[in-house]
Amino acid sequence: MRECKKCGKSLPMELFPKVKAAKDGISRRCQPCLKQSKDVWRSSNREHITKYNSDYAKDNPESTRVKKRLNAIRNPSTINARAARRRAAQLQRTTAWSDPDAIRAIYAEAAELTIATGIQFHVDHIVPLQGKTVSGLHVESNLQVLPWYENLSKSNNF
């Protein structure tokens, strides 16, 4: 048993992570307190974290791609849930007056460009479907074909 220096509770040693800098190699704060501190820091520094991650992704595209692929392999349910949410968002933002053949043609153009150039092309929504201030529609006039790196750097921005 060990007493947490933050919450003052006496807890089992398993709840205290290892820390190389500590004299005995074990943290003075329990895992729940550490998690709470991290959550508070993350919520108050969201812009810093987003900018750091964006800069890292630009500077290390191969490493970022490998990490994303590994994450998809390790967490298929998370990836599938995200894809399902996106499909649902598209369905709610597809209008009756949109031209499905024109939309398919745009996706086919992206596939043809990928094969012809060897560079991955994506179909991008000019006005994002789930933007913070404005949401676009899944219609042919809101779609454009971009190289993967331009689309990913654009993110969810208008």
N, C-alpha and C positions, 0 to 999 in steps of 0.2 A: 504494500500500500504506500501511496505517496500523496502529499497534499499539494493541490494546485495553487500556485501563487496568485492566480487571478480570481478564481471563484471560491477558493478556500476549502473546497470539498476534498475529502480523503478518498482517493480512487485507486483501483488496481493499476499496477505498473504497466499493463498492456495498453492503457489509455494515454500513455506518455510516449511520444515519438522520440526516436534517437536523434541526437544533435551532437555533431562532432565538436563544436565549440564549447559545449558544457564540460565542466570538470569531470563529472561522472558519465558523460556521454548520453544523458537523458534530459529531455526538456523539462523545465520547471512548470510549464503550463500544459494542461490536458488537451487532447485532440479537439473536444467540443469548443473550448475557449479559443484555441488557435484558429479553428474554422470560422468562428464568429468574428474574430479580428480580421481575417482575410476577407470575409464577405463584406464587412464594413468598409475596408480599404478599397475593394473592387468597386463597390457601389459609388464611392465618392471620387474615384479616379477612372471612370469609364472612358473618358476622352483620351487620357494618357495611354490606357491599355489598347484602345482601338488604333491610335496612331502608331504605337510601337508594333503591334501585330501587322499593320498595313506596311510599315517600312520594312519589317523583317521579311514579309512575303515578297516584296518587290526586290529586295537585295538577295534573297535566297529562293528563287522560284522552284528549283529542283527539290530542295529539301522540303519546301512547303507542299509540293505535289506528293512526295513520298509520305509525309505525315498524314495528309488527307486520305491517301489510299489505305494506309495502315489503319487509320481510324474507321474507315468504311468497312474494312475486313473485321476489325474487332467489335464494332458496334452496328451490325446490319439493321437492327431494329430501329435505332435512332435515324439512320439514313433513310430507311423505308418510311418512317413516320414523317420525316421532312418532305419526302417526295409526294406522299399522299396529301399532305397539307397544301403543297404547291399545286397538285392536280385539282384539288377542291377549289383553291383560289382561282385557278384558271377557268374552271367551270362556271364559277359565279361571275366572272368578268368577261365571259364570252357572250356577245350579243346575238340577237336573232338575225341582224342584218350583216353579220360578218360573213366573209366568203371562205369556207373551209378549204376549198381547192387552192385558193391563193395562199392561205396559211401553209398548207402542205407543200406548195411550190417553194416557199421561202425556206422551209426546213430542208427540202431536197437540194436547193441551191447551196446551202451551208455544207451539206454532205458532199456534194460534187466539188466544191472548192477545197474541202479537206483532202479529198482523194487527189485532186489535180496538183495541189501545192505542197502537200505533206504537212501543212500547218493546220492545227485543229481550229475550225470555225464554229462559232456559236450563234444561235438566234437570240437576239437581245430585245427586250421590251424597252423602247425609247423612254416612255413614262412607266416606271416600275409598277408592277401589279400590287405590291404591298408597300408603297412609299409612306413615309411619315406624314408628309403634308398633302400629297396628292397621289391618287391611285389611278393607274391607266387601265385600259381594256386589252383583252387578248384578241385583237383584230389585226388585219394585215397592214393597216396604216400605222400601227404602233410597233411594228417589228422591223428589225434591221439585222443584217448579217455582219458579224465582227470577228476578227481573230480572237482566240481565247484570251490572250493577255489583255486586250483592250476591254473585253467584256468583264473579266474578273476585276480589273482595276476600277471599272465603273461602279461595281458593287450594286447597291440598291439606291443609287442616286439618279436624279433627274438632270 
